[in-house]
Amino acid sequence: MVLRLSLFCLLLTGTLSAQRSVQQLVADFAGTQVLGKALVAVDIRSVVDGRQLASHNAGVACIPASTQKLITTAAAMDLLGADYRFQTRLIASGPVTEGTLRGNLYIVGGGDPTLGSERMDGADELEAVVEQWAAAVRKRGITRITGAVVGDGSRYGTDGTGRGWPWADLGNYYGAGAYGLNVNENSYEITFSQRPEVGSTPPVLRTEPVVPGLEFTNELRSGPRGSGDQAYIYGAPFNHHHFIRGSIPAGTGSFRIRGSLPDPAMLAAQLLNQRLETDGVSIIGPPATHLTLGGYTVGEMLDEQYSPHLSEIVDRTNLQSVNLYAESLLREINKVNGQPVEELSSTDVLVDWLGSQGLDTEGVNLRDGSGLDPRNFFSPAFMTAFLVSQAGAERWIESIPLAGRTGSLRNVLRGTVAEGRVRGKSGTVNAVRTYAGYVDRPDGRRLAYSIAVNNHDLRSSVVNRLIYDLMRDLCTASL
């Protein structure tokens, strides 16, 4: 009898737990003791009618971090179209007679953020891109260039990074700017030789690709074994002297980190110049960019390359949270809408588009396209209202990581009711962790949710676990 009673109580407890309401779940999450000093804000809505089902501080403006990419990518899909493609052209700016190009050879960027990327499906890697350009020159029979190879990134101008991005981010791969001509996701890889002594300086072995003119002041130190990547590169756009600070683990092998290219258009020109000289092409002038020789005006097109479709670029933007792609999409939207070069980083186009979706944008502050700027802010209630407005955009929704299946959630919530049901875009900047997306419940109802934890001092794993549990429990909680 005692055993039966205990089993009954256990089953009853489990049933009651499963029947907790969505509001109870949110209240329990917000009241978690370890989050007591943080700003916690949550909003849950029914997608079918936009009804708010649960909330905590839902109207409070929070830093969204990379969940802001959801807005940029949705606007890009709507305003540019899922099949939109970026174009990169190779132009001979003068006549070609008897093997001599009397003028400059221009690589004219069209803003493609995937050009030469080894990480983007459907994009040719950097070496293949440069070889295609060289093959086009050979096909035209050019053996001498009286001018120079010029990287033309004038489509977007020089304002490639967010105006409020922290100095500590600019030199690292995730702080790479978006320009008219981008290569290799505007990043390079540094390889260090590890040292066994804690506190010693691990020397730089090489960079891939080689970036001519790039110099380092290496202030890096060897941290304890297993301490992970704590290294940061400090460098400004168009400045080839960078500082390396922080630490990498002590050891006897090699260790790699990624930095942001200071001038992608110049590197593109340098790489093609090197390749052509290897082919025996005589080039009178040194590699240059539009900033010194001016942009392309007229000439003969020798080659054109196209990016993957915008829908595929959006997939990578959201699944892998690529800042460069989001910033490129923002600039291209502005460019297509006829904005002048000096206004291409403006987010007014996003705010206007949100208004066109019937959303109240009062209290919304967008300063970039990616969410890296720490002064972006809007409320979870605004995010869920946005998600409700986009609930019919199924192709865009596919770009949001799916629990246990894709992107940053590939290894999260596997084997739970949330696997294959919860979609969530994450966001992380200093002391901020956010998630936003959709829950497709077993009962057939779809929820939109936004979770923001700002100003926390916890390990990321602790905050993640709390958020993942809430995302999971939204699948079965009573409404």
N, C-alpha and C positions, 0 to 999 in steps of 0.2 A: 504493500500500500504506500509506504514512504517513497519507494523508488518511483512508482507511478505518479505520485504527487509532485515529486521533484522534476520528473520529465515534463509533466504538464506545465509547471511553472516556467521551465526553460523554454518550452515552445511558445507559451504565452508572451514571455518577455521578448523573444525574437519577433513575434508577430506585431507586438506593439511598437517595437523599434522600427520595423519595416513600414508601419503605418504613420510614422511621424509626418506631420504636415511640412510643406515646403517652408512655411514661415518659421516653424520650430527648428528646422535644419539651419536656416540662415541665422536665427537668433543664437543657436548653440555655437555656430562657427564664429560669429562676431564676439561672443562672450568667452572664447577660448582664452585661458589665463595668459598664455605666452604671447598673445596678441594684444594684451591689455594696454600697452603703451603706444601701439601703432594706430594709424587711421585705417579703419576697416569700413568698406562700403560695398554693398551688394545689391543687385536688382535682378529679379526673375520675372519674366513675362510669358504669357501664352501667345504664341505666334498667330494663332487663328483669329484672335480678336484684339490683340495688343493689351489685354487686361493684365495689370500688375498682380502677381501672385504672392510675392514676398519681397521684402526690402529691408535694408539697414543702411542708413545714411545715403540712400539712393540718389538724393539730389545734391550731394556734396561734390564739388569739383575735385577730381583726383588726377594725378599724373598717369596717363594711360600706357606709357612706354610703347612697345611694339604692337600692342593691340590696335594702335592708330593705323597700322598698315591695312587693316580691314577697310577703312574708309578710303584710303588712297587707291587701293586695288579695285574696289567696287566702282569708284568714280571712273577709273581708267577703262574698265570693261564696258561701262555704259557710254562714255564719251568718245573713246577711241575705237571700240569694237573688239570682240574676241579674236578676230582674224588679222588685226593690225600688225604690221611688221616694220621694224626699223631698217634703214638702208645705209650701207657704207659704200662709197664710191672711190675709185682710183682715177684721177684726172690728169692728163697731160695738158698743161696750161699754155703751151705754145706749139708751133708747127713741128712736125717730125719729118726731117728730110735726110736721106742717106744715112739713116741710123742715129741721127742726132736730134734729141729733143731740145729745142731752143726755148727754154723756159724752165719752170718748176714742175716737179711731179708731186701732185697733191693727194694725200689720203684724206678724203672729205668725210668726216664723221657725221652720222645722222642720229647720234644719241644712243646707239645700241649698247645696252649694258652687258650683253652676253658675248660681245665680240672677243674671240680668243679665249673663252672660258672653258676650262677643263671640267667644270662642275655642273654645267648646264647641258642637259640632254638636248640634242639636236643642234648644238653649236660646235663649230670647228675649233680645235685647240689653237693656241697662239702660233705655234710653228707652222701649222697647216694654213692659217690665214696669211701669214707672211709669204709662204711659198706660193699661194694663189696669186698674190700681188706680183711677185717676181715672175711667175709664169706669164702673166698678162703683159709685162714689159718685154719679156723674151719674144712672145708671139707678135708684138708690134714691131719687133726688129730694132729696138732701141739699144744702142751700145754706148751712148754718150749723152750726158745731161749737162747742159750749160748752166743750169741753175742749181737747185737743191731739192732734196726730198723733204716735203713739208707736211707735218701733221696738222690738219685743220680741224680744230675743235670749237670753231666759232659759233656753232649752232646754239649752244647754251651759254656762251660767255665764260667768265672766270668765277662766277659765284656758284661753285659746285657743292660746297658744304653748307650745312645749316648755320645760320648766323649766330645761333646760341649754343652750338655744340661745344662741349668742354674741351679745353686744351689737351687733357689727358686722353681724349678719344681720337683726335685728328690724325695722329701718326700711325694708328692701328688699322687693320683691314676693315673693321666695322665702321670706321670713321672716314672711309674713302669718299671723296667727292664724286659727283656725277657731272660729266662734261660732254661736250659735243662729240668727242672722240674718246672712247673708253677701250681699254685692252686688259685682258686677263683679270677681269673684275676689279681693275685698278688696284691690284695688290701684288706684292712680291713676298717671297718666303726667305727668311733668314735662318741659316743653320749655324748653331753654336757647337763648339767642342766642350762637352761637360768637363768639369774639374771635380776631383774627389773631395777637396777640402772646402768645407763650409766657409763662406766669406770671400773666397777667391773669385777672380773675374774670368768667366768663360769666354774665350775669344770667338769672334765671328769668323766662320770658315768661308762662307759664300752666300750669295743671294741668287735666287732663281725666280724670274730671269735675272740676268746681270743688268743692273741699271747704271749706265755710264754716268759718272759724276756724283753718284750718291755716296756720301761720307757719313760715318758714325762717330759720335763720342760715346764710347762704351763704358757706362757706369753700372753695368749689370753685376750682380753678385750671385754666388752659388748658395742656395738655401738648403735646408735639411732634405735628405732623401725622401722622396714621396710628397714633397710640398707642392708640387704642381706648377703650372704656368702662372707666375706672378709678375711677368715681364710686360713693360709698356714702352712703346716707342713714341717719342715726342718730336713732332715735326709739322710744319705748316705747309699748305699747298704751295707749289712752285718754289719751294725751298729744299735744296738738296743736302742740307746738313741736318741730320737727325740725332737725337739723344736716346740712348737705351737705358732704362732704369728699372729697378725692381729685382726680381730673382727668378732663377730656374733651379730645378733640383740638382744637387750634387750628384755626380756619377762619373762614368768612364766612357760613355757613348756620345751620341749627338742629340741635339734638341732643336726643334724648329718652332718658330712663331711667324706670324704674318703681319706685314706692314702695309700702309697705303702708299701708292705711287704718288710722288710729288707732282708729276707732269705727264699724264698718260699720252697726250698727243706727241710730246717730244720722244718718249720711248718708242712709240709706233714708228716715227720717222727714223730713229736710230736703228731699229731692228731691220727695217726695209733697206735702209742705206747699206748696212753691213751685208745683207743678203745679196744685194745687187753688185756690190764690189766683189764679193766672192764669185759671182757669175762673170766678172770681168767688165762690168759696166763702169765707165769713167764718169765721176760726178764731181763737178767743179766746186760747188758750195757745200758747206757742212750741213748736217741735218738741222732743221729749224721747225718752228711752229707759226701759226697764223699771228701770234703775238709779236713776232719780229718781222715777218715778211708779208703779212696780210693774208686774208683768206682767199679762197678760190673764187674767181669770177666767171671766166669762160674757158672752154677747152674741150678736149676730146676724152670721152669716157673710155677707159681701158678695161675696167672691171667693176662689177657691183656685187655686193654680198648682202643677204637679207637675214635678219634675225629669225628665230622661231616665232610662232604666233604669240600674240600678246597673252592669250589665255594660258599658254605654257610658261611665260615669264611670270604671270601672276601666281601660278602654282608654286614656282620656286620662291617667289617673294614671301608668300605666306607660310609655306611648308618649312622653309629653312630660315625665314626671317632675315632676308638680305636687304640691308639698308640702301645699298647702291641702287638696287632695282626700284625700290619705292621712290627714291629721289629722282631717278630717271623718268619714271612714269609721271610724277608731278610736273617736271619740266616739259615733258612732251605734251601733256594736256594743255599747258599754258601756251606752248609754241603753236600747236595746231589751232588754238583759239585766238591766235594773232597777237599775243602779248609781246612787247619788246623784250630784247635780251635781258635788260636789267631787271625785269619783273618775272623772270621764269621760275624763280624760287618762291614766288608768292603763293600763299595758300588760299587766297581769296576765291580762286576757282573752286576749291573743295567746299568752302563754306557756302558759296552760291549754289553748288550742286546739291548739297545737303538740304538747303532751303527748297530746291525744286522737287525734292522727294517728300515734301510736306513736313519737314522736321523743324522744330524751334531751335535755332542756333544761339540763342541768348545764353551767355555763360560758357560758350565753346571757344577755346583759344588754341588754334593750330599754328605752329611755327615751322613745321617741316613736313615731309611726306612719310617719314619712317618712324617717328616717335623717339628719336635719339635726343632731341632737345628736352632738357629737364623742365622747361616752362610750358610745354604743352599741357592742357588740362581740359577736362570735361567730366560730367558725372556719369556713374553707371546707368542711371535712368536714361540719359541721352544715348548711351551705347546700345542699350536694349531696344530703345525706340528705333534706332538705326537698323539694328538686326531684324526687327519685325518688318521694316520697310523693304528689306532686301530678301525676304524669305522666299520669293519666287525666282530669285537669280540662282538657279541650281548649279550652273556651270561655275559660277564664282564660289558658291558654297563648297564645291569639291576641292577648292584650293585650301580650305581650312583643315589643319591636321585632325585626323580621326583617331580616337583612342585605340591603342593596340594595333594600329594599321599603318599610319602615314606620318611623315614629318616629325616634328618635335614630340608628338604623342605616340610614336611608333612602339615604344617599349613601356608605355604607361597604361595602367588599368587593364592589362591583359588578363584574360580569364575571369573578368568580372562582368556584371550586367552592362557596364558602360562600354565594353569593347564593341567597336563598330557602331555605337550609338551616340557617343558624345564627341562633338567637334569643338576644338578650342584653339584660339590663337593666343600664345603667351606673350608676355611683355616683361622685360627686366632691365632696369637701370639701377643706379645706386639706391639701396634701401627701398626699392619698389618691386613688387611682384603682382602681375595682373593676368587675368584670363578672360576671354570673351568668346562666345560662340553659341552653339545650338545643342540641345538634347532631344534626341528622337526616342521617346519612351516606348516601352513594350506595349502600352495601351494605345499607341498610335498618335499620341499628342506630341507636338513639337514645342519646346520651350526655348526662349532666348535668355541668355544669362550674361552677366558682367560681374566680375569679382575683382576688387582692387584692395591691395594691402600696401599702404604707403607709410614711409618713415619707420620701418621695422629694423631691428638690429639682430635678427636671427639668421642662422645658417639657412641657405636656400633650400636645403633638403627638408628642413622642418616646415617651412612655409608651403613648399610644394605638396608635402604629404597632406596637410590640412585642406588645401584647395582641391587636390585630387579626390579626397574622400567626399567633399561636398559635391563635386561634379558627378561622382558615382551615385551618391544617394539621391540626386535629383531624378534619377531614372525611375525610382520606385516610391518616392514620398507621395503622400496623399495631397491632392490639390484642393 
